[in-house]
Each structure stands twice: as C-alpha cells, then as structure tokens.
C-alpha cells in the first residue's frame, strides 16, 4: 500500500514538474532540462536505495535473532556441561 502511494506521489510530482516546463521560457528550459533529468534519476535511485536499506535491515534483524538463539542454546549446553563436570568431580573425589 505504501509503495503504491509513494509511486503515485512521485508520478504526480513528475507531472507537476512537467507542467512547470510549459510556463518557462525556452532559453531557461534548455538550461534546466538537464538538471531536471538528473533530479528525476536521483530520485529514482534514492527510492531504490531506501528499499535496499529496508530489505537489508530486515535480513540483519533476522540474522541477529538467529545468533541470539544460538547463543542461548550454547549457554544451556555450557550449563549442562558444567553440571556434568561437577558430578564427575564429586564421583572422583569419593574414590
């Protein structure tokens, strides 16, 4: 939904920019037409970059959660190993 809304806003902004070009004199329009094309390209690149950052953040979050689960499992294993070592030491001391 948000992506569709953003596309509508962008396309409307481009249409408004195109409407602005009708009111400008030809000599000014020739000077800023390159700038307008560059700004359009930069806005599209910025949108793709924002999407990339969001996707990268999602994958980073999932990776961090996976690491936390592994750490929890390792902690429980260490606790069990320490408990087993204590029991073994008690048995060895009794002999």
N, C-alpha and C positions, 0 to 999 in steps of 0.2 A: 504494500500500500504506500509506504513512504517513498519507495523507489519510483513508483508511478507518479506520485505527487511531485517529486524532485524533477522528473523529466518534463512534466507539464510546466513547472516554474521556469525551467531552463529554456524550453521551446518558446514560452511566452516572452521571456527576456530577449531571446534572439529576434523574435518577431518585432518587439518594441524597438530594438536596435536597428532592424531593417527599416522600420517606419521612420526612424530618425534620419536615415540617409536620404529620404525623399525631400526633406526640408533643407538640407545643407547644400550650399553651392558646389558646383562640380570641382573647382580647384581645391576646396577644403576636403571634399570627399575623396579625391585622389590621394591627398596626403595622409588621411587617416584610415583608408581602406586596408592597408597592410597591417596597421595596428589593430583594427577590428578583427581581422582574420587571426592574428596572433592571440588576441584575447579569447576568441572562441576556442582555439586549440588548447590554450592553457586551462580554460575552464573545464573542458572535457578531460584533459589529463588530470586535473585536480580531483574530479569526480571519481575517476578510476583509481587514483591513489588513495582516496578516502575509503573506497570499497576494499582495496587491498589491505589497508591498515586494519579495518574492522575484521576481515577474514583472518588475518594474521593474529590478531588479538584473541579471536575465538580458539584458534588452534593452540596458541600459547597457554591459554587458560586450561584447555583440556590436558595439555602436557603436564602442567603444574599439578593438576588434580591427580593424574596418573602417578607422578613422582611421590606425592603425599601418601597415596595408598601403598606404594612400595615401601616407603619409609615406615609406615605403621606396621606393615607385615614384618619388616626387618626388626623393628623394636620388639614385637611379640616373640619372634624367633630368638632374639638375644635374651629376653627374659626367661624363656623356656630353657635355653642352653645354660644360663647362669643357675637356674634352679636345679637342673640335672647335675651340674658341676658340684653344687653344694651337697647334694645327696651322695654323689660318688665320694667326695671328700669325707663325709661322715662315715660311710662304709669303710673306707680305707683307714680311718683313724681308729675304728673299733677293732680292727685286726691287729 
